[in-house]
Amino acid sequence: MARERTKQLFQQIVKANGDEPRHPLDPLTENEIATAVKLVREERSDVIFNSVTLLEPKKIDLQRWLDVPNQNLHREADVIASGKGNKVYDVVVDLTAGRITRWDEPKDVYPSITMEDLAVVEAIIRKDAKVIEQCGIVGIPPEDMHKVYCDPWTIGLVTSAISEGNELTELPSVDTMSASPMALGYSKL
């Protein structure tokens, strides 16, 4: 659902700007994003994409284009992806040449939380027996668990034996059951 909504928003921007970039600093088009994703997937099919954005041109290249507008644009995508084992990939895709020009695996960094992660976390808590029990205590029956929402927050780098190799997330939850809109608030389960 989140991916579909993001695509809809992007298509609104594309419709406003056209499908081809008109300026070196225009956001990537849908075709450019699809090209970057395709090239990265050809290298590693199991990655999750955190971002695919324009790698802004060097100032000298931008000035050259500003001096002679409407010349061919050299475009590059900056791709941040994650893989199994908390790996992060920082990839540069030359969209003009249709090839990957840099593939880095930075060390001591962790992938950012994705929309998919958020949906999975929420689905897990709604089925967790202890969460269902706590919700029952505050008056939320098991059949209304679909009304319980989670707002996962990353808690940063944690270095301890229990967190080694795991991603930790704090999960404040929202009470959507109260009649008063002012009663809407976070509760920690």
Stockholm file with secondary structure:
# STOCKHOLM 1.0

chainA/1-189         MARERTKQLFQQIVKANGDEPRHPLDPLTENEIATAVKLVREERSDVIFNSVTLLEPKKIDLQRWLDVPNQNLHREADVIASGKGNKVYDVVVDLTAGRITRWDEPKDVYPSITMEDLAVVEAIIRKDAKVIEQCGIVGIPPEDMHKVYCDPWTIGLVTSAISEGNELTELPSVDTMSASPMALGYSKL
#=GR chainA/1-189 SS CHHHHHHHHHHHHHHHHCSSCSSTTSCCCHHHHHHHHHHHHHHCTTCEEEEEEECCCCHHHHHHHHHSTTSCCCCEEEEEEEETTTEEEEEEEETTTTEEEEEECCSSCCCCCCHHHHHHHHHHHHHCHHHHHHHHHTTCCGGGGGGCEECCEECCCCCSTTTTTCCCEECEEECCCCSSGGGCCEEEC
#=GC SS_cons         CHHHHHHHHHHHHHHHHCSSCSSTTSCCCHHHHHHHHHHHHHHCTTCEEEEEEECCCCHHHHHHHHHSTTSCCCCEEEEEEEETTTEEEEEEEETTTTEEEEEECCSSCCCCCCHHHHHHHHHHHHHCHHHHHHHHHTTCCGGGGGGCEECCEECCCCCSTTTTTCCCEECEEECCCCSSGGGCCEEEC
//
